[in-house]
Amino acid sequence: MNRRLRTALAVTAVIGSGLLMTACGGGDESSASDSPAASSSQASPTASGGSGDSGTSKSTGGGSSDKSGTSGDSADGDSSGDKKGYGQSCGTNDISWSVSSEDQAGGYFLIKATAKSGITCVLPAELPVVAFGSDGTEAEPAEQSAGRPITLREGVTAYAGVNPKTTNGDTGKELDSLIVSVANDDPNPESLKVDSYVVDKPIVTSWHTSPTDAVPFSG
């Protein structure tokens, strides 16, 4: 019995050892076969990425070409822009504005309007719009008759006189700027800085080509 048991145990050990070696060998083969596949899988994105980089480079080159075209369009636009304003009505932003304080007629402000470089435009036969303060108080006409259109171009200046206070006494509000524009619906009014003054029932003349004609005498 003991001999047979030992023999059976020995056979079992040999068989188990063989099975174990077979299992280990199979695992090595599986590992070896997986490794090239993994390497191949890792190599594939790298190749693809290289191709993608090349494609991106070409695309960027195309973008550069597009920008060049846009720049050319812009240059053409600027060139045509130099001609804008000829023969049309003046907008407030077509004009270079200035103002001075005068002593005649009890004191008033003389507004001067000249066309910006390269622009020829027509001031309409309407009062300049002159407003005061945040409440939008506007100057009333200082003259009985309407003015006439004035074509602004190089060497031509238009003048308008503003008397901010036509009443006596201490009534009114104190301000330090004038808001001027060519028309009520002009989207680009201009603010002109002046010394402090008091506003009460202000008046403004029409446009004139001589400053002596733009004195705002109150009735």
MARVO-648255 format. One record per residue (C-alpha): residue number from 1; residue in one letter; y, x, z. Coordinates in nm, 3 decimals, always signed. Example, Ala and Ser with C-alpha at 12.3 -4.5 7.8 and 13.67 -1.06 7.14 Angstrom:
<rs>
<r><i>1</i><aa>A</aa><north>-0.450</north><east>+1.230</east><up>+0.780</up></r>
<r><i>2</i><aa>S</aa><north>-0.106</north><east>+1.367</east><up>+0.714</up></r>
</rs>
This chain:
<rs>
<r><i>1</i><aa>M</aa><north>+0.000</north><east>+0.000</east><up>+0.000</up></r>
<r><i>2</i><aa>N</aa><north>+0.241</north><east>+0.273</east><up>+0.089</up></r>
<r><i>3</i><aa>R</aa><north>+0.166</north><east>+0.462</east><up>-0.231</up></r>
<r><i>4</i><aa>R</aa><north>+0.215</north><east>+0.153</east><up>-0.446</up></r>
<r><i>5</i><aa>L</aa><north>+0.541</north><east>+0.070</east><up>-0.268</up></r>
<r><i>6</i><aa>R</aa><north>+0.672</north><east>+0.420</east><up>-0.319</up></r>
<r><i>7</i><aa>T</aa><north>+0.577</north><east>+0.408</east><up>-0.685</up></r>
<r><i>8</i><aa>A</aa><north>+0.748</north><east>+0.071</east><up>-0.733</up></r>
<r><i>9</i><aa>L</aa><north>+1.060</north><east>+0.195</east><up>-0.560</up></r>
<r><i>10</i><aa>A</aa><north>+1.068</north><east>+0.507</east><up>-0.777</up></r>
<r><i>11</i><aa>V</aa><north>+1.034</north><east>+0.302</east><up>-1.098</up></r>
<r><i>12</i><aa>T</aa><north>+1.309</north><east>+0.066</east><up>-0.981</up></r>
<r><i>13</i><aa>A</aa><north>+1.543</north><east>+0.360</east><up>-0.909</up></r>
<r><i>14</i><aa>V</aa><north>+1.481</north><east>+0.512</east><up>-1.254</up></r>
<r><i>15</i><aa>I</aa><north>+1.546</north><east>+0.180</east><up>-1.429</up></r>
<r><i>16</i><aa>G</aa><north>+1.861</north><east>+0.118</east><up>-1.222</up></r>
<r><i>17</i><aa>S</aa><north>+1.988</north><east>+0.466</east><up>-1.301</up></r>
<r><i>18</i><aa>G</aa><north>+1.933</north><east>+0.406</east><up>-1.672</up></r>
<r><i>19</i><aa>L</aa><north>+2.115</north><east>+0.075</east><up>-1.661</up></r>
<r><i>20</i><aa>L</aa><north>+2.403</north><east>+0.236</east><up>-1.476</up></r>
<r><i>21</i><aa>M</aa><north>+2.433</north><east>+0.515</east><up>-1.732</up></r>
<r><i>22</i><aa>T</aa><north>+2.423</north><east>+0.260</east><up>-2.014</up></r>
<r><i>23</i><aa>A</aa><north>+2.702</north><east>+0.056</east><up>-1.852</up></r>
<r><i>24</i><aa>C</aa><north>+2.917</north><east>+0.366</east><up>-1.805</up></r>
<r><i>25</i><aa>G</aa><north>+2.857</north><east>+0.478</east><up>-2.159</up></r>
<r><i>26</i><aa>G</aa><north>+2.953</north><east>+0.132</east><up>-2.290</up></r>
<r><i>27</i><aa>G</aa><north>+3.272</north><east>+0.140</east><up>-2.086</up></r>
<r><i>28</i><aa>D</aa><north>+3.369</north><east>+0.477</east><up>-2.237</up></r>
<r><i>29</i><aa>E</aa><north>+3.312</north><east>+0.347</east><up>-2.588</up></r>
<r><i>30</i><aa>S</aa><north>+3.524</north><east>+0.040</east><up>-2.511</up></r>
<r><i>31</i><aa>S</aa><north>+3.799</north><east>+0.258</east><up>-2.368</up></r>
<r><i>32</i><aa>A</aa><north>+3.788</north><east>+0.493</east><up>-2.665</up></r>
<r><i>33</i><aa>S</aa><north>+3.804</north><east>+0.209</east><up>-2.911</up></r>
<r><i>34</i><aa>D</aa><north>+4.098</north><east>+0.048</east><up>-2.728</up></r>
<r><i>35</i><aa>S</aa><north>+4.304</north><east>+0.366</east><up>-2.721</up></r>
<r><i>36</i><aa>P</aa><north>+4.356</north><east>+0.408</east><up>-3.100</up></r>
<r><i>37</i><aa>A</aa><north>+4.433</north><east>+0.038</east><up>-3.129</up></r>
<r><i>38</i><aa>A</aa><north>+4.698</north><east>+0.069</east><up>-2.860</up></r>
<r><i>39</i><aa>S</aa><north>+4.842</north><east>+0.379</east><up>-3.029</up></r>
<r><i>40</i><aa>S</aa><north>+4.851</north><east>+0.198</east><up>-3.361</up></r>
<r><i>41</i><aa>S</aa><north>+5.020</north><east>-0.104</east><up>-3.201</up></r>
<r><i>42</i><aa>Q</aa><north>+5.283</north><east>+0.119</east><up>-3.039</up></r>
<r><i>43</i><aa>A</aa><north>+5.347</north><east>+0.308</east><up>-3.360</up></r>
<r><i>44</i><aa>S</aa><north>+5.408</north><east>-0.008</east><up>-3.560</up></r>
<r><i>45</i><aa>P</aa><north>+5.733</north><east>-0.120</east><up>-3.389</up></r>
<r><i>46</i><aa>T</aa><north>+5.872</north><east>+0.232</east><up>-3.422</up></r>
<r><i>47</i><aa>A</aa><north>+5.821</north><east>+0.225</east><up>-3.796</up></r>
<r><i>48</i><aa>S</aa><north>+5.960</north><east>-0.125</east><up>-3.817</up></r>
<r><i>49</i><aa>G</aa><north>+6.260</north><east>-0.026</east><up>-3.607</up></r>
<r><i>50</i><aa>G</aa><north>+6.331</north><east>+0.267</east><up>-3.839</up></r>
<r><i>51</i><aa>S</aa><north>+6.328</north><east>+0.034</east><up>-4.135</up></r>
<r><i>52</i><aa>G</aa><north>+6.558</north><east>-0.205</east><up>-3.944</up></r>
<r><i>53</i><aa>D</aa><north>+6.802</north><east>+0.079</east><up>-3.872</up></r>
<r><i>54</i><aa>S</aa><north>+6.813</north><east>+0.162</east><up>-4.238</up></r>
<r><i>55</i><aa>G</aa><north>+6.884</north><east>-0.200</east><up>-4.322</up></r>
<r><i>56</i><aa>T</aa><north>+7.160</north><east>-0.215</east><up>-4.059</up></r>
<r><i>57</i><aa>S</aa><north>+7.323</north><east>+0.092</east><up>-4.204</up></r>
<r><i>58</i><aa>K</aa><north>+7.337</north><east>-0.071</east><up>-4.546</up></r>
<r><i>59</i><aa>S</aa><north>+7.480</north><east>-0.389</east><up>-4.397</up></r>
<r><i>60</i><aa>T</aa><north>+7.751</north><east>-0.191</east><up>-4.218</up></r>
<r><i>61</i><aa>G</aa><north>+7.844</north><east>-0.025</east><up>-4.542</up></r>
<r><i>62</i><aa>G</aa><north>+7.888</north><east>-0.368</east><up>-4.696</up></r>
<r><i>63</i><aa>G</aa><north>+8.107</north><east>-0.472</east><up>-4.402</up></r>
<r><i>64</i><aa>S</aa><north>+8.331</north><east>-0.172</east><up>-4.465</up></r>
<r><i>65</i><aa>S</aa><north>+8.376</north><east>-0.283</east><up>-4.822</up></r>
<r><i>66</i><aa>D</aa><north>+8.469</north><east>-0.634</east><up>-4.705</up></r>
<r><i>67</i><aa>K</aa><north>+8.735</north><east>-0.498</east><up>-4.470</up></r>
<r><i>68</i><aa>S</aa><north>+8.882</north><east>-0.298</east><up>-4.751</up></r>
<r><i>69</i><aa>G</aa><north>+8.912</north><east>-0.614</east><up>-4.957</up></r>
<r><i>70</i><aa>T</aa><north>+9.079</north><east>-0.798</east><up>-4.669</up></r>
<r><i>71</i><aa>S</aa><north>+9.331</north><east>-0.519</east><up>-4.632</up></r>
<r><i>72</i><aa>G</aa><north>+9.418</north><east>-0.550</east><up>-4.999</up></r>
<r><i>73</i><aa>D</aa><north>+9.473</north><east>-0.924</east><up>-4.961</up></r>
<r><i>74</i><aa>S</aa><north>+9.702</north><east>-0.861</east><up>-4.666</up></r>
<r><i>75</i><aa>A</aa><north>+9.906</north><east>-0.612</east><up>-4.862</up></r>
<r><i>76</i><aa>D</aa><north>+9.948</north><east>-0.862</east><up>-5.146</up></r>
<r><i>77</i><aa>G</aa><north>+10.054</north><east>-1.128</east><up>-4.894</up></r>
<r><i>78</i><aa>D</aa><north>+10.318</north><east>-0.896</east><up>-4.747</up></r>
<r><i>79</i><aa>S</aa><north>+10.451</north><east>-0.818</east><up>-5.092</up></r>
<r><i>80</i><aa>S</aa><north>+10.496</north><east>-1.184</east><up>-5.181</up></r>
<r><i>81</i><aa>G</aa><north>+10.644</north><east>-1.250</east><up>-4.837</up></r>
<r><i>82</i><aa>D</aa><north>+10.946</north><east>-1.033</east><up>-4.924</up></r>
<r><i>83</i><aa>K</aa><north>+11.054</north><east>-1.301</east><up>-5.172</up></r>
<r><i>84</i><aa>K</aa><north>+11.041</north><east>-1.596</east><up>-4.933</up></r>
<r><i>85</i><aa>G</aa><north>+11.366</north><east>-1.775</east><up>-4.855</up></r>
<r><i>86</i><aa>Y</aa><north>+11.549</north><east>-1.739</east><up>-5.186</up></r>
<r><i>87</i><aa>G</aa><north>+11.742</north><east>-2.053</east><up>-5.278</up></r>
<r><i>88</i><aa>Q</aa><north>+11.598</north><east>-2.272</east><up>-5.003</up></r>
<r><i>89</i><aa>S</aa><north>+11.745</north><east>-2.424</east><up>-4.688</up></r>
<r><i>90</i><aa>C</aa><north>+11.789</north><east>-2.182</east><up>-4.400</up></r>
<r><i>91</i><aa>G</aa><north>+11.557</north><east>-2.203</east><up>-4.105</up></r>
<r><i>92</i><aa>T</aa><north>+11.676</north><east>-2.073</east><up>-3.770</up></r>
<r><i>93</i><aa>N</aa><north>+11.438</north><east>-1.776</east><up>-3.797</up></r>
<r><i>94</i><aa>D</aa><north>+11.586</north><east>-1.681</east><up>-4.140</up></r>
<r><i>95</i><aa>I</aa><north>+11.910</north><east>-1.594</east><up>-3.964</up></r>
<r><i>96</i><aa>S</aa><north>+12.040</north><east>-1.307</east><up>-3.751</up></r>
<r><i>97</i><aa>W</aa><north>+12.246</north><east>-1.465</east><up>-3.473</up></r>
<r><i>98</i><aa>S</aa><north>+12.527</north><east>-1.327</east><up>-3.256</up></r>
<r><i>99</i><aa>V</aa><north>+12.797</north><east>-1.471</east><up>-3.033</up></r>
<r><i>100</i><aa>S</aa><north>+13.130</north><east>-1.353</east><up>-2.894</up></r>
<r><i>101</i><aa>S</aa><north>+13.371</north><east>-1.492</east><up>-2.636</up></r>
<r><i>102</i><aa>E</aa><north>+13.719</north><east>-1.575</east><up>-2.767</up></r>
<r><i>103</i><aa>D</aa><north>+14.045</north><east>-1.655</east><up>-2.586</up></r>
<r><i>104</i><aa>Q</aa><north>+14.213</north><east>-1.889</east><up>-2.833</up></r>
<r><i>105</i><aa>A</aa><north>+14.230</north><east>-2.265</east><up>-2.764</up></r>
<r><i>106</i><aa>G</aa><north>+14.166</north><east>-2.215</east><up>-2.393</up></r>
<r><i>107</i><aa>G</aa><north>+13.854</north><east>-2.007</east><up>-2.454</up></r>
<r><i>108</i><aa>Y</aa><north>+13.546</north><east>-2.069</east><up>-2.667</up></r>
<r><i>109</i><aa>F</aa><north>+13.234</north><east>-1.904</east><up>-2.807</up></r>
<r><i>110</i><aa>L</aa><north>+13.224</north><east>-1.793</east><up>-3.172</up></r>
<r><i>111</i><aa>I</aa><north>+12.872</north><east>-1.810</east><up>-3.321</up></r>
<r><i>112</i><aa>K</aa><north>+12.804</north><east>-1.585</east><up>-3.622</up></r>
<r><i>113</i><aa>A</aa><north>+12.513</north><east>-1.639</east><up>-3.861</up></r>
<r><i>114</i><aa>T</aa><north>+12.399</north><east>-1.390</east><up>-4.128</up></r>
<r><i>115</i><aa>A</aa><north>+12.084</north><east>-1.398</east><up>-4.341</up></r>
<r><i>116</i><aa>K</aa><north>+11.811</north><east>-1.153</east><up>-4.247</up></r>
<r><i>117</i><aa>S</aa><north>+11.741</north><east>-0.868</east><up>-4.488</up></r>
<r><i>118</i><aa>G</aa><north>+11.593</north><east>-0.983</east><up>-4.819</up></r>
<r><i>119</i><aa>I</aa><north>+11.670</north><east>-1.353</east><up>-4.761</up></r>
<r><i>120</i><aa>T</aa><north>+11.911</north><east>-1.584</east><up>-4.942</up></r>
<r><i>121</i><aa>C</aa><north>+11.924</north><east>-1.938</east><up>-4.806</up></r>
<r><i>122</i><aa>V</aa><north>+12.157</north><east>-2.236</east><up>-4.774</up></r>
<r><i>123</i><aa>L</aa><north>+12.307</north><east>-2.364</east><up>-4.450</up></r>
<r><i>124</i><aa>P</aa><north>+12.324</north><east>-2.743</east><up>-4.483</up></r>
<r><i>125</i><aa>A</aa><north>+12.652</north><east>-2.933</east><up>-4.455</up></r>
<r><i>126</i><aa>E</aa><north>+12.566</north><east>-3.038</east><up>-4.102</up></r>
<r><i>127</i><aa>L</aa><north>+12.677</north><east>-2.936</east><up>-3.757</up></r>
<r><i>128</i><aa>P</aa><north>+12.489</north><east>-2.645</east><up>-3.605</up></r>
<r><i>129</i><aa>V</aa><north>+12.279</north><east>-2.772</east><up>-3.316</up></r>
<r><i>130</i><aa>V</aa><north>+12.405</north><east>-2.620</east><up>-2.990</up></r>
<r><i>131</i><aa>A</aa><north>+12.235</north><east>-2.721</east><up>-2.667</up></r>
<r><i>132</i><aa>F</aa><north>+12.299</north><east>-2.630</east><up>-2.306</up></r>
<r><i>133</i><aa>G</aa><north>+12.060</north><east>-2.606</east><up>-2.014</up></r>
<r><i>134</i><aa>S</aa><north>+11.719</north><east>-2.755</east><up>-1.951</up></r>
<r><i>135</i><aa>D</aa><north>+11.844</north><east>-3.113</east><up>-1.986</up></r>
<r><i>136</i><aa>G</aa><north>+11.919</north><east>-3.060</east><up>-2.357</up></r>
<r><i>137</i><aa>T</aa><north>+12.289</north><east>-3.152</east><up>-2.351</up></r>
<r><i>138</i><aa>E</aa><north>+12.423</north><east>-3.109</east><up>-2.708</up></r>
<r><i>139</i><aa>A</aa><north>+12.772</north><east>-3.032</east><up>-2.833</up></r>
<r><i>140</i><aa>E</aa><north>+12.954</north><east>-3.312</east><up>-3.015</up></r>
<r><i>141</i><aa>P</aa><north>+13.157</north><east>-3.264</east><up>-3.340</up></r>
<r><i>142</i><aa>A</aa><north>+13.492</north><east>-3.090</east><up>-3.297</up></r>
<r><i>143</i><aa>E</aa><north>+13.615</north><east>-3.192</east><up>-3.645</up></r>
<r><i>144</i><aa>Q</aa><north>+13.670</north><east>-3.523</east><up>-3.815</up></r>
<r><i>145</i><aa>S</aa><north>+13.541</north><east>-3.417</east><up>-4.157</up></r>
<r><i>146</i><aa>A</aa><north>+13.198</north><east>-3.283</east><up>-4.240</up></r>
<r><i>147</i><aa>G</aa><north>+13.150</north><east>-2.924</east><up>-4.345</up></r>
<r><i>148</i><aa>R</aa><north>+13.005</north><east>-2.797</east><up>-4.672</up></r>
<r><i>149</i><aa>P</aa><north>+12.687</north><east>-2.607</east><up>-4.758</up></r>
<r><i>150</i><aa>I</aa><north>+12.714</north><east>-2.230</east><up>-4.728</up></r>
<r><i>151</i><aa>T</aa><north>+12.481</north><east>-1.990</east><up>-4.910</up></r>
<r><i>152</i><aa>L</aa><north>+12.392</north><east>-1.702</east><up>-4.682</up></r>
<r><i>153</i><aa>R</aa><north>+12.310</north><east>-1.371</east><up>-4.848</up></r>
<r><i>154</i><aa>E</aa><north>+12.400</north><east>-1.007</east><up>-4.800</up></r>
<r><i>155</i><aa>G</aa><north>+12.771</north><east>-0.976</east><up>-4.713</up></r>
<r><i>156</i><aa>V</aa><north>+12.819</north><east>-1.344</east><up>-4.621</up></r>
<r><i>157</i><aa>T</aa><north>+12.867</north><east>-1.465</east><up>-4.262</up></r>
<r><i>158</i><aa>A</aa><north>+12.898</north><east>-1.823</east><up>-4.141</up></r>
<r><i>159</i><aa>Y</aa><north>+13.097</north><east>-1.907</east><up>-3.826</up></r>
<r><i>160</i><aa>A</aa><north>+13.095</north><east>-2.199</east><up>-3.582</up></r>
<r><i>161</i><aa>G</aa><north>+13.308</north><east>-2.237</east><up>-3.270</up></r>
<r><i>162</i><aa>V</aa><north>+13.181</north><east>-2.390</east><up>-2.944</up></r>
<r><i>163</i><aa>N</aa><north>+13.396</north><east>-2.514</east><up>-2.658</up></r>
<r><i>164</i><aa>P</aa><north>+13.155</north><east>-2.583</east><up>-2.370</up></r>
<r><i>165</i><aa>K</aa><north>+13.409</north><east>-2.767</east><up>-2.150</up></r>
<r><i>166</i><aa>T</aa><north>+13.671</north><east>-3.008</east><up>-2.282</up></r>
<r><i>167</i><aa>T</aa><north>+13.746</north><east>-3.182</east><up>-1.951</up></r>
<r><i>168</i><aa>N</aa><north>+13.983</north><east>-3.091</east><up>-1.670</up></r>
<r><i>169</i><aa>G</aa><north>+13.885</north><east>-3.026</east><up>-1.310</up></r>
<r><i>170</i><aa>D</aa><north>+13.577</north><east>-2.870</east><up>-1.158</up></r>
<r><i>171</i><aa>T</aa><north>+13.313</north><east>-3.101</east><up>-1.304</up></r>
<r><i>172</i><aa>G</aa><north>+13.022</north><east>-2.966</east><up>-1.507</up></r>
<r><i>173</i><aa>K</aa><north>+12.726</north><east>-2.731</east><up>-1.471</up></r>
<r><i>174</i><aa>E</aa><north>+12.732</north><east>-2.353</east><up>-1.478</up></r>
<r><i>175</i><aa>L</aa><north>+12.509</north><east>-2.177</east><up>-1.735</up></r>
<r><i>176</i><aa>D</aa><north>+12.476</north><east>-1.837</east><up>-1.904</up></r>
<r><i>177</i><aa>S</aa><north>+12.315</north><east>-1.897</east><up>-2.245</up></r>
<r><i>178</i><aa>L</aa><north>+12.351</north><east>-2.107</east><up>-2.560</up></r>
<r><i>179</i><aa>I</aa><north>+12.055</north><east>-2.256</east><up>-2.748</up></r>
<r><i>180</i><aa>V</aa><north>+12.128</north><east>-2.274</east><up>-3.122</up></r>
<r><i>181</i><aa>S</aa><north>+11.937</north><east>-2.396</east><up>-3.427</up></r>
<r><i>182</i><aa>V</aa><north>+12.007</north><east>-2.508</east><up>-3.782</up></r>
<r><i>183</i><aa>A</aa><north>+11.868</north><east>-2.859</east><up>-3.729</up></r>
<r><i>184</i><aa>N</aa><north>+11.728</north><east>-3.079</east><up>-3.451</up></r>
<r><i>185</i><aa>D</aa><north>+11.374</north><east>-3.058</east><up>-3.588</up></r>
<r><i>186</i><aa>D</aa><north>+11.376</north><east>-2.679</east><up>-3.633</up></r>
<r><i>187</i><aa>P</aa><north>+11.076</north><east>-2.534</east><up>-3.443</up></r>
<r><i>188</i><aa>N</aa><north>+11.240</north><east>-2.195</east><up>-3.372</up></r>
<r><i>189</i><aa>P</aa><north>+11.562</north><east>-2.238</east><up>-3.170</up></r>
<r><i>190</i><aa>E</aa><north>+11.743</north><east>-1.919</east><up>-3.069</up></r>
<r><i>191</i><aa>S</aa><north>+11.875</north><east>-1.841</east><up>-2.722</up></r>
<r><i>192</i><aa>L</aa><north>+12.202</north><east>-1.646</east><up>-2.713</up></r>
<r><i>193</i><aa>K</aa><north>+12.295</north><east>-1.473</east><up>-2.387</up></r>
<r><i>194</i><aa>V</aa><north>+12.660</north><east>-1.506</east><up>-2.283</up></r>
<r><i>195</i><aa>D</aa><north>+12.870</north><east>-1.471</east><up>-1.969</up></r>
<r><i>196</i><aa>S</aa><north>+12.856</north><east>-1.751</east><up>-1.714</up></r>
<r><i>197</i><aa>Y</aa><north>+13.042</north><east>-2.067</east><up>-1.819</up></r>
<r><i>198</i><aa>V</aa><north>+13.078</north><east>-2.433</east><up>-1.721</up></r>
<r><i>199</i><aa>V</aa><north>+12.959</north><east>-2.716</east><up>-1.947</up></r>
<r><i>200</i><aa>D</aa><north>+13.116</north><east>-3.060</east><up>-1.955</up></r>
<r><i>201</i><aa>K</aa><north>+13.147</north><east>-3.264</east><up>-2.276</up></r>
<r><i>202</i><aa>P</aa><north>+13.105</north><east>-2.964</east><up>-2.512</up></r>
<r><i>203</i><aa>I</aa><north>+13.213</north><east>-2.965</east><up>-2.879</up></r>
<r><i>204</i><aa>V</aa><north>+13.120</north><east>-2.753</east><up>-3.185</up></r>
<r><i>205</i><aa>T</aa><north>+13.275</north><east>-2.706</east><up>-3.528</up></r>
<r><i>206</i><aa>S</aa><north>+13.098</north><east>-2.720</east><up>-3.864</up></r>
<r><i>207</i><aa>W</aa><north>+13.001</north><east>-2.397</east><up>-4.039</up></r>
<r><i>208</i><aa>H</aa><north>+13.287</north><east>-2.200</east><up>-4.197</up></r>
<r><i>209</i><aa>T</aa><north>+13.310</north><east>-1.877</east><up>-4.394</up></r>
<r><i>210</i><aa>S</aa><north>+13.624</north><east>-1.769</east><up>-4.204</up></r>
<r><i>211</i><aa>P</aa><north>+13.633</north><east>-1.728</east><up>-3.824</up></r>
<r><i>212</i><aa>T</aa><north>+13.990</north><east>-1.863</east><up>-3.806</up></r>
<r><i>213</i><aa>D</aa><north>+13.864</north><east>-2.197</east><up>-3.939</up></r>
<r><i>214</i><aa>A</aa><north>+13.601</north><east>-2.219</east><up>-3.666</up></r>
<r><i>215</i><aa>V</aa><north>+13.833</north><east>-2.261</east><up>-3.366</up></r>
<r><i>216</i><aa>P</aa><north>+13.719</north><east>-2.573</east><up>-3.175</up></r>
<r><i>217</i><aa>F</aa><north>+14.040</north><east>-2.751</east><up>-3.087</up></r>
<r><i>218</i><aa>S</aa><north>+13.973</north><east>-3.054</east><up>-2.868</up></r>
<r><i>219</i><aa>G</aa><north>+14.163</north><east>-3.376</east><up>-2.944</up></r>
</rs>
